[in-house]
Amino acid sequence: MAKIFITNREGEQSEIEGEIGISVMENLRDNDYELEAICGGQCSCATCHIYIDESWMDKVGPRNDEENELLEELDCVQPGSRLSCQIEFTEDLDGLALTIAPDE
Ligand code: FES
């Protein structure tokens, strides 16, 4: 287990023990965070949008092409924007800090 630090849409901070080997989206969804994730992780809805804390962006890595296409259609994209279903949670990401993006 490894920690994920989360800021929700109300600005409240909390942390969870993340499950390794599943996506960040699945970790958030399984812990009842407000994240629609309508497509279930198929990279086709963009309702799992999060902002990776700046200090974690290098470690998490860049967006893939499909993510970029979906994120381009959103108004609230920021440099740290990612689709959380496209990030596998690994031991290396212990301590990951993220913010859940606004609902669009
Ligand atoms: S859950 Fe739909 S794009 Fe991530």
Backbone and ligand atoms as CSV (ligand in chain L), in Angstrom:
chain,resi,resn,atom,element,x,y,z
A,1,MET,N,N,0.837,-1.198,0.000
A,1,MET,CA,C,0.000,0.000,0.000
A,1,MET,C,C,0.876,1.255,0.000
A,2,ALA,N,N,0.380,2.270,-0.606
A,2,ALA,CA,C,1.094,3.536,-0.699
A,2,ALA,C,C,0.049,4.650,-0.655
A,3,LYS,N,N,0.480,5.811,-0.232
A,3,LYS,CA,C,-0.497,6.880,0.006
A,3,LYS,C,C,-0.775,7.725,-1.242
A,4,ILE,N,N,-2.006,8.216,-1.303
A,4,ILE,CA,C,-2.381,9.236,-2.280
A,4,ILE,C,C,-3.012,10.384,-1.490
A,5,PHE,N,N,-2.519,11.590,-1.727
A,5,PHE,CA,C,-3.066,12.773,-1.063
A,5,PHE,C,C,-3.991,13.480,-2.050
A,6,ILE,N,N,-5.212,13.715,-1.616
A,6,ILE,CA,C,-6.252,14.191,-2.532
A,6,ILE,C,C,-6.881,15.484,-2.026
A,7,THR,N,N,-7.020,16.439,-2.942
A,7,THR,CA,C,-7.823,17.628,-2.669
A,7,THR,C,C,-9.091,17.491,-3.495
A,8,ASN,N,N,-10.249,17.561,-2.848
A,8,ASN,CA,C,-11.488,17.369,-3.595
A,8,ASN,C,C,-11.971,18.701,-4.191
A,9,ARG,N,N,-13.124,18.675,-4.835
A,9,ARG,CA,C,-13.627,19.866,-5.529
A,9,ARG,C,C,-13.999,20.985,-4.578
A,10,GLU,N,N,-14.159,20.669,-3.315
A,10,GLU,CA,C,-14.452,21.702,-2.308
A,10,GLU,C,C,-13.181,22.235,-1.672
A,11,GLY,N,N,-12.042,21.727,-2.092
A,11,GLY,CA,C,-10.770,22.182,-1.536
A,11,GLY,C,C,-10.375,21.455,-0.268
A,12,GLU,N,N,-11.113,20.414,0.093
A,12,GLU,CA,C,-10.799,19.652,1.307
A,12,GLU,C,C,-9.731,18.612,0.996
A,13,GLN,N,N,-8.804,18.458,1.940
A,13,GLN,CA,C,-7.701,17.527,1.724
A,13,GLN,C,C,-7.888,16.248,2.527
A,14,SER,N,N,-7.489,15.160,1.934
A,14,SER,CA,C,-7.563,13.878,2.626
A,14,SER,C,C,-6.532,12.946,2.009
A,15,GLU,N,N,-6.387,11.782,2.585
A,15,GLU,CA,C,-5.433,10.818,2.035
A,15,GLU,C,C,-6.030,9.429,2.096
A,16,ILE,N,N,-5.579,8.605,1.185
A,16,ILE,CA,C,-6.020,7.212,1.186
A,16,ILE,C,C,-4.798,6.316,1.050
A,17,GLU,N,N,-4.973,5.071,1.438
A,17,GLU,CA,C,-3.976,4.041,1.150
A,17,GLU,C,C,-4.339,3.496,-0.217
A,18,GLY,N,N,-3.526,3.794,-1.207
A,18,GLY,CA,C,-3.849,3.385,-2.556
A,18,GLY,C,C,-3.529,1.919,-2.790
A,19,GLU,N,N,-4.299,1.320,-3.664
A,19,GLU,CA,C,-4.033,-0.067,-4.048
A,19,GLU,C,C,-3.108,-0.059,-5.255
A,20,ILE,N,N,-2.025,-0.785,-5.127
A,20,ILE,CA,C,-1.034,-0.864,-6.202
A,20,ILE,C,C,-1.570,-1.731,-7.346
A,21,GLY,N,N,-1.269,-1.313,-8.571
A,21,GLY,CA,C,-1.595,-2.154,-9.723
A,21,GLY,C,C,-2.930,-1.851,-10.363
A,22,ILE,N,N,-3.701,-0.961,-9.752
A,22,ILE,CA,C,-4.918,-0.491,-10.407
A,22,ILE,C,C,-4.719,0.992,-10.696
A,23,SER,N,N,-5.624,1.572,-11.452
A,23,SER,CA,C,-5.426,2.964,-11.861
A,23,SER,C,C,-5.705,3.935,-10.706
A,24,VAL,N,N,-5.215,5.134,-10.884
A,24,VAL,CA,C,-5.532,6.184,-9.909
A,24,VAL,C,C,-7.034,6.407,-9.891
A,25,MET,N,N,-7.670,6.393,-11.066
A,25,MET,CA,C,-9.128,6.551,-11.127
A,25,MET,C,C,-9.820,5.492,-10.278
A,26,GLU,N,N,-9.411,4.228,-10.423
A,26,GLU,CA,C,-10.061,3.154,-9.660
A,26,GLU,C,C,-9.844,3.358,-8.160
A,27,ASN,N,N,-8.675,3.833,-7.780
A,27,ASN,CA,C,-8.434,4.111,-6.366
A,27,ASN,C,C,-9.372,5.205,-5.850
A,28,LEU,N,N,-9.556,6.247,-6.639
A,28,LEU,CA,C,-10.446,7.329,-6.221
A,28,LEU,C,C,-11.891,6.840,-6.169
A,29,ARG,N,N,-12.308,6.162,-7.209
A,29,ARG,CA,C,-13.696,5.672,-7.284
A,29,ARG,C,C,-13.985,4.692,-6.141
A,30,ASP,N,N,-13.052,3.796,-5.874
A,30,ASP,CA,C,-13.280,2.786,-4.834
A,30,ASP,C,C,-13.314,3.398,-3.437
A,31,ASN,N,N,-12.810,4.619,-3.317
A,31,ASN,CA,C,-12.839,5.308,-2.020
A,31,ASN,C,C,-13.901,6.398,-1.999
A,32,ASP,N,N,-14.837,6.323,-2.930
A,32,ASP,CA,C,-16.032,7.187,-2.947
A,32,ASP,C,C,-15.753,8.661,-3.171
A,33,TYR,N,N,-14.700,8.962,-3.909
A,33,TYR,CA,C,-14.495,10.362,-4.289
A,33,TYR,C,C,-15.422,10.698,-5.448
A,34,GLU,N,N,-15.766,11.989,-5.546
A,34,GLU,CA,C,-16.705,12.425,-6.588
A,34,GLU,C,C,-15.978,12.464,-7.939
A,35,LEU,N,N,-16.059,11.371,-8.616
A,35,LEU,CA,C,-15.373,11.222,-9.888
A,35,LEU,C,C,-16.276,10.324,-10.736
A,36,GLU,N,N,-16.819,10.876,-11.789
A,36,GLU,CA,C,-17.834,10.116,-12.529
A,36,GLU,C,C,-17.227,8.893,-13.224
A,37,ALA,N,N,-16.113,9.096,-13.932
A,37,ALA,CA,C,-15.456,7.978,-14.639
A,37,ALA,C,C,-16.467,7.159,-15.433
A,38,ILE,N,N,-17.258,7.847,-16.211
A,38,ILE,CA,C,-18.398,7.235,-16.900
A,38,ILE,C,C,-17.990,6.070,-17.808
A,39,CYS,N,N,-16.863,6.206,-18.493
A,39,CYS,CA,C,-16.489,5.154,-19.454
A,39,CYS,C,C,-15.782,3.983,-18.786
A,40,GLY,N,N,-15.559,4.085,-17.497
A,40,GLY,CA,C,-14.978,2.953,-16.778
A,40,GLY,C,C,-13.497,2.734,-17.036
A,41,GLY,N,N,-12.834,3.764,-17.561
A,41,GLY,CA,C,-11.393,3.648,-17.760
A,41,GLY,C,C,-10.980,3.399,-19.194
A,42,GLN,N,N,-11.905,3.581,-20.119
A,42,GLN,CA,C,-11.608,3.329,-21.539
A,42,GLN,C,C,-11.017,4.543,-22.259
A,43,CYS,N,N,-10.717,5.581,-21.537
A,43,CYS,CA,C,-10.145,6.805,-22.113
A,43,CYS,C,C,-11.061,7.390,-23.196
A,44,SER,N,N,-12.345,7.517,-22.855
A,44,SER,CA,C,-13.261,8.079,-23.843
A,44,SER,C,C,-14.271,9.060,-23.259
A,45,CYS,N,N,-14.144,9.410,-21.965
A,45,CYS,CA,C,-15.164,10.311,-21.397
A,45,CYS,C,C,-14.570,11.575,-20.760
A,46,ALA,N,N,-13.378,11.523,-20.275
A,46,ALA,CA,C,-12.710,12.649,-19.598
A,46,ALA,C,C,-13.364,13.056,-18.289
A,47,THR,N,N,-14.230,12.213,-17.733
A,47,THR,CA,C,-14.848,12.552,-16.450
A,47,THR,C,C,-14.028,12.036,-15.266
A,48,CYS,N,N,-12.812,11.657,-15.532
A,48,CYS,CA,C,-11.902,11.249,-14.449
A,48,CYS,C,C,-10.731,12.228,-14.378
A,49,HIS,N,N,-10.993,13.445,-14.827
A,49,HIS,CA,C,-9.951,14.475,-14.934
A,49,HIS,C,C,-9.439,14.889,-13.546
A,50,ILE,N,N,-8.121,14.879,-13.413
A,50,ILE,CA,C,-7.478,15.349,-12.174
A,50,ILE,C,C,-6.313,16.272,-12.539
A,51,TYR,N,N,-5.861,17.006,-11.539
A,51,TYR,CA,C,-4.632,17.781,-11.684
A,51,TYR,C,C,-3.563,17.144,-10.812
A,52,ILE,N,N,-2.468,16.738,-11.440
A,52,ILE,CA,C,-1.329,16.208,-10.695
A,52,ILE,C,C,-0.569,17.389,-10.080
A,53,ASP,N,N,-0.228,17.271,-8.813
A,53,ASP,CA,C,0.568,18.309,-8.171
A,53,ASP,C,C,1.868,18.518,-8.963
A,54,GLU,N,N,2.257,19.777,-9.093
A,54,GLU,CA,C,3.416,20.100,-9.935
A,54,GLU,C,C,4.652,19.270,-9.580
A,55,SER,N,N,4.857,19.023,-8.297
A,55,SER,CA,C,6.054,18.303,-7.865
A,55,SER,C,C,6.042,16.834,-8.296
A,56,TRP,N,N,4.903,16.354,-8.766
A,56,TRP,CA,C,4.785,14.950,-9.176
A,56,TRP,C,C,4.721,14.761,-10.682
A,57,MET,N,N,4.670,15.841,-11.411
A,57,MET,CA,C,4.426,15.721,-12.854
A,57,MET,C,C,5.493,14.907,-13.581
A,58,ASP,N,N,6.756,15.106,-13.242
A,58,ASP,CA,C,7.825,14.360,-13.915
A,58,ASP,C,C,7.710,12.867,-13.629
A,59,LYS,N,N,7.448,12.544,-12.386
A,59,LYS,CA,C,7.398,11.138,-11.994
A,59,LYS,C,C,6.195,10.422,-12.628
A,60,VAL,N,N,5.081,11.122,-12.703
A,60,VAL,CA,C,3.885,10.506,-13.293
A,60,VAL,C,C,4.060,10.347,-14.794
A,61,GLY,N,N,4.753,11.281,-15.417
A,61,GLY,CA,C,5.011,11.170,-16.849
A,61,GLY,C,C,3.996,11.921,-17.685
A,62,PRO,N,N,4.237,11.932,-19.000
A,62,PRO,CA,C,3.392,12.725,-19.889
A,62,PRO,C,C,2.058,12.043,-20.225
A,63,ARG,N,N,1.145,12.850,-20.736
A,63,ARG,CA,C,-0.141,12.321,-21.212
A,63,ARG,C,C,0.084,11.495,-22.475
A,64,ASN,N,N,-0.805,10.565,-22.733
A,64,ASN,CA,C,-0.748,9.866,-24.019
A,64,ASN,C,C,-1.603,10.635,-25.031
A,65,ASP,N,N,-1.542,10.223,-26.300
A,65,ASP,CA,C,-2.226,10.957,-27.364
A,65,ASP,C,C,-3.736,10.994,-27.175
A,66,GLU,N,N,-4.303,9.871,-26.756
A,66,GLU,CA,C,-5.761,9.827,-26.551
A,66,GLU,C,C,-6.185,10.798,-25.459
A,67,GLU,N,N,-5.405,10.842,-24.393
A,67,GLU,CA,C,-5.715,11.785,-23.309
A,67,GLU,C,C,-5.680,13.215,-23.823
A,68,ASN,N,N,-4.638,13.520,-24.564
A,68,ASN,CA,C,-4.502,14.878,-25.090
A,68,ASN,C,C,-5.717,15.278,-25.911
A,69,GLU,N,N,-6.191,14.371,-26.749
A,69,GLU,CA,C,-7.351,14.683,-27.590
A,69,GLU,C,C,-8.566,14.995,-26.735
A,70,LEU,N,N,-8.787,14.213,-25.692
A,70,LEU,CA,C,-9.963,14.445,-24.845
A,70,LEU,C,C,-9.800,15.712,-24.008
A,71,LEU,N,N,-8.606,15.909,-23.483
A,71,LEU,CA,C,-8.395,17.077,-22.609
A,71,LEU,C,C,-8.476,18.384,-23.387
A,72,GLU,N,N,-8.119,18.357,-24.654
A,72,GLU,CA,C,-8.190,19.569,-25.475
A,72,GLU,C,C,-9.604,20.129,-25.549
A,73,GLU,N,N,-10.589,19.255,-25.346
A,73,GLU,CA,C,-11.986,19.691,-25.459
A,73,GLU,C,C,-12.505,20.313,-24.170
A,74,LEU,N,N,-11.739,20.259,-23.105
A,74,LEU,CA,C,-12.194,20.793,-21.821
A,74,LEU,C,C,-11.720,22.233,-21.634
A,75,ASP,N,N,-12.497,23.008,-20.868
A,75,ASP,CA,C,-12.133,24.400,-20.602
A,75,ASP,C,C,-11.125,24.522,-19.460
A,76,CYS,N,N,-11.129,23.559,-18.557
A,76,CYS,CA,C,-10.366,23.724,-17.320
A,76,CYS,C,C,-9.036,22.971,-17.336
A,77,VAL,N,N,-8.449,22.818,-18.499
A,77,VAL,CA,C,-7.175,22.105,-18.590
A,77,VAL,C,C,-6.051,22.952,-18.004
A,78,GLN,N,N,-5.183,22.307,-17.273
A,78,GLN,CA,C,-4.003,22.959,-16.688
A,78,GLN,C,C,-2.777,22.106,-17.028
A,79,PRO,N,N,-1.588,22.637,-16.773
A,79,PRO,CA,C,-0.382,21.843,-17.103
A,79,PRO,C,C,-0.377,20.457,-16.458
A,80,GLY,N,N,-0.928,20.353,-15.267
A,80,GLY,CA,C,-0.923,19.063,-14.570
A,80,GLY,C,C,-2.126,18.183,-14.872
A,81,SER,N,N,-2.923,18.563,-15.841
A,81,SER,CA,C,-4.127,17.783,-16.149
A,81,SER,C,C,-3.789,16.385,-16.646
A,82,ARG,N,N,-4.460,15.406,-16.088
A,82,ARG,CA,C,-4.359,14.017,-16.557
A,82,ARG,C,C,-5.717,13.351,-16.420
A,83,LEU,N,N,-5.910,12.317,-17.197
A,83,LEU,CA,C,-7.070,11.449,-16.993
A,83,LEU,C,C,-6.610,10.347,-16.054
A,84,SER,N,N,-7.245,10.278,-14.902
A,84,SER,CA,C,-6.719,9.399,-13.848
A,84,SER,C,C,-6.842,7.919,-14.192
A,85,CYS,N,N,-7.674,7.582,-15.166
A,85,CYS,CA,C,-7.771,6.170,-15.561
A,85,CYS,C,C,-6.552,5.743,-16.361
A,86,GLN,N,N,-5.762,6.703,-16.803
A,86,GLN,CA,C,-4.598,6.387,-17.634
A,86,GLN,C,C,-3.305,6.342,-16.829
A,87,ILE,N,N,-3.420,6.429,-15.513
A,87,ILE,CA,C,-2.242,6.378,-14.643
A,87,ILE,C,C,-2.344,5.145,-13.757
A,88,GLU,N,N,-1.436,4.207,-13.954
A,88,GLU,CA,C,-1.406,3.049,-13.060
A,88,GLU,C,C,-0.734,3.466,-11.760
A,89,PHE,N,N,-1.367,3.130,-10.658
A,89,PHE,CA,C,-0.781,3.477,-9.368
A,89,PHE,C,C,0.248,2.414,-8.986
A,90,THR,N,N,1.481,2.862,-8.801
A,90,THR,CA,C,2.589,1.958,-8.477
A,90,THR,C,C,3.253,2.403,-7.177
A,91,GLU,N,N,4.127,1.561,-6.640
A,91,GLU,CA,C,4.880,1.915,-5.414
A,91,GLU,C,C,5.657,3.214,-5.623
A,92,ASP,N,N,6.119,3.424,-6.844
A,92,ASP,CA,C,6.887,4.640,-7.142
A,92,ASP,C,C,6.077,5.903,-6.928
A,93,LEU,N,N,4.760,5.777,-6.955
A,93,LEU,CA,C,3.904,6.958,-6.807
A,93,LEU,C,C,3.431,7.133,-5.361
A,94,ASP,N,N,4.074,6.446,-4.425
A,94,ASP,CA,C,3.729,6.609,-3.007
A,94,ASP,C,C,3.874,8.074,-2.612
A,95,GLY,N,N,2.775,8.664,-2.144
A,95,GLY,CA,C,2.780,10.067,-1.747
A,95,GLY,C,C,2.228,10.995,-2.811
A,96,LEU,N,N,1.739,10.431,-3.904
A,96,LEU,CA,C,1.189,11.223,-5.012
A,96,LEU,C,C,0.164,12.228,-4.501
A,97,ALA,N,N,0.283,13.462,-4.970
A,97,ALA,CA,C,-0.669,14.509,-4.569
A,97,ALA,C,C,-1.425,14.966,-5.814
A,98,LEU,N,N,-2.729,15.053,-5.694
A,98,LEU,CA,C,-3.574,15.422,-6.826
A,98,LEU,C,C,-4.799,16.183,-6.352
A,99,THR,N,N,-5.403,16.870,-7.317
A,99,THR,CA,C,-6.654,17.591,-7.070
A,99,THR,C,C,-7.677,17.102,-8.085
A,100,ILE,N,N,-8.878,16.873,-7.640
A,100,ILE,CA,C,-9.942,16.459,-8.563
A,100,ILE,C,C,-10.434,17.694,-9.315
A,101,ALA,N,N,-10.399,17.619,-10.637
A,101,ALA,CA,C,-10.764,18.784,-11.473
A,101,ALA,C,C,-12.269,19.033,-11.393
A,102,PRO,N,N,-12.681,20.265,-11.705
A,102,PRO,CA,C,-14.117,20.574,-11.672
A,102,PRO,C,C,-14.892,19.731,-12.677
A,103,ASP,N,N,-16.151,19.556,-12.370
A,103,ASP,CA,C,-17.060,18.850,-13.277
A,103,ASP,C,C,-17.384,19.805,-14.431
A,104,GLU,N,N,-17.308,19.339,-15.663
A,104,GLU,CA,C,-17.638,20.241,-16.782
A,104,GLU,C,C,-18.912,19.808,-17.455
L,1,FES,S1,S,-12.790,7.073,-16.928
L,1,FES,FE1,FE,-13.394,7.835,-18.888
L,1,FES,S2,S,-11.592,8.778,-19.617
L,1,FES,FE2,FE,-11.025,8.058,-17.667
